[in-house]
């Protein structure tokens, strides 16, 4: 399973201007609906799931988040990728009382449990390498993000 096949140029935001989780989720949901990738309930379900099961990860000097929601909210599978200079606060996966400024956010729009598990495993390998995160943060546009992730996945 290669996560690259789920990347959609229109679902990538480089150096996003979103300031908080709500704005980020609204941005992804609006574009997802516009392209027929998600249902109307996607935004609500995404926010509800993140509240109950936070997805922020504090890694070696940087923060990442992997929000996702119920499969029935996904019409066509995708992975949205957002990078941000200042980070967007996400509650930590292991401790809801703490948060991390996520500089790279992968919103998983997957509707097959098998795909989700494999993509999560692949993403965990990618995000644990600081060089990979640096490369994503240095990306100047959507094509750069796809290129970086394609090269990483090919390793």
C-alpha positions in Angstrom: 0.0 0.0 0.0 1.5 3.3 -1.1 0.2 6.5 0.5 1.3 8.4 -2.6 -1.7 7.1 -4.5 -4.0 9.0 -2.1 -2.3 12.3 -2.5 -4.4 14.9 -4.4 -2.8 18.1 -5.5 -6.0 20.1 -4.6 -5.9 18.6 -1.1 -2.4 20.0 -0.2 -1.8 23.3 1.4 1.8 24.5 1.7 2.5 27.1 4.5 -1.2 27.3 5.2 -2.5 30.5 6.8 -4.9 28.5 9.1 -4.5 29.6 12.7 -6.4 26.9 14.6 -7.7 23.4 14.2 -11.3 24.5 13.5 -10.1 26.8 10.6 -7.9 23.9 9.3 -10.7 21.4 9.4 -13.1 23.8 7.7 -10.6 24.4 4.9 -10.1 20.7 4.3 -13.8 19.9 4.5 -14.8 22.7 2.1 -12.2 21.7 -0.5 -13.1 18.0 0.0 -16.8 18.7 -0.6 -16.0 20.9 -3.6 -14.2 17.9 -5.2 -16.7 15.2 -4.1 -14.3 13.5 -1.7 -16.3 13.9 1.5 -19.9 14.1 2.7 -21.5 17.0 4.4 -21.0 15.4 7.8 -17.2 15.2 7.3 -16.4 18.4 9.1 -18.6 17.6 12.2 -17.4 14.0 12.4 -13.7 15.1 12.0 -14.0 17.6 14.8 -15.9 15.2 17.1 -13.4 12.4 16.6 -10.4 14.7 17.2 -12.0 15.9 20.5 -12.5 12.3 21.7 -9.3 10.8 20.1 -6.7 13.5 19.7 -4.0 12.9 17.1 -1.2 15.3 18.0 2.3 13.8 18.2 5.3 15.5 19.8 8.3 14.1 18.1 12.0 15.1 18.1 11.7 18.9 18.0 8.6 19.1 15.9 4.8 18.4 16.0 2.7 16.4 13.6 -1.1 15.6 13.6 -2.9 12.8 11.9 -6.7 13.6 12.1 -9.2 11.3 10.5 -12.8 10.3 10.8 -15.4 7.7 10.1 -15.2 5.9 6.7 -18.8 6.7 5.9 -17.9 10.4 5.6 -15.5 9.6 2.7 -16.7 9.4 -0.9 -13.3 9.1 -2.5 -10.1 8.3 -0.6 -7.5 11.0 -0.1 -4.8 12.3 2.2 -4.7 16.0 2.7 -1.3 17.4 3.6 -0.9 20.8 5.3 2.3 22.5 6.4 2.5 25.6 8.6 5.4 27.7 9.8 4.1 28.4 13.3 2.2 25.2 14.0 -1.4 24.6 14.8 -2.3 23.4 18.3 -3.4 19.8 18.5 -4.0 17.9 21.8 -1.6 15.1 22.2 -2.6 11.5 21.3 -1.2 10.2 24.6 -2.4 13.0 26.9 -5.4 15.2 26.1 -4.3 17.7 28.7 -1.2 18.7 26.7 -0.9 20.0 23.2 1.7 20.3 20.5 2.1 22.9 17.7 1.7 20.6 14.7 3.7 21.9 11.7 2.8 19.1 9.4 -0.8 17.8 9.4 -2.0 14.7 7.4 -5.8 14.5 7.3 -6.6 11.0 6.4 -9.7 10.6 4.2 -9.7 6.8 4.0 -12.8 4.6 3.9 -11.2 1.1 3.9 -9.9 -0.1 7.3 -7.1 -2.0 5.5 -6.0 1.1 3.7 -6.1 3.2 6.9 -3.9 0.8 8.9 -1.3 0.4 6.1 -1.2 4.2 5.5 -0.9 4.9 9.2 2.0 2.5 9.5 3.7 4.1 6.5 3.1 7.6 7.9 4.5 6.7 11.3 7.7 5.6 9.5 7.8 8.9 7.6 7.1 11.3 10.5 9.7 9.7 12.8 12.5 10.9 10.6 13.3 14.6 11.2 14.8 14.9 7.7 11.4 13.9 6.1 9.6 16.6 8.1 12.2 19.2 7.2 11.8 18.3 3.6 8.1 18.7 3.8 8.4 22.0 5.6 10.8 23.3 2.9 8.4 22.4 0.1 7.4 25.5 -1.9 4.2 24.1 -3.5 1.9 21.1 -3.9 4.1 19.4 -6.5 7.1 19.6 -4.1 5.1 17.9 -1.3 4.1 15.1 -3.6 7.7 14.8 -4.9 9.1 14.6 -1.3 6.5 12.0 -0.2 7.0 10.0 -3.4 10.8 9.9 -2.9 10.4 8.9 0.8 7.9 6.2 -0.1 10.2 4.8 -2.7 13.0 4.2 -0.2 
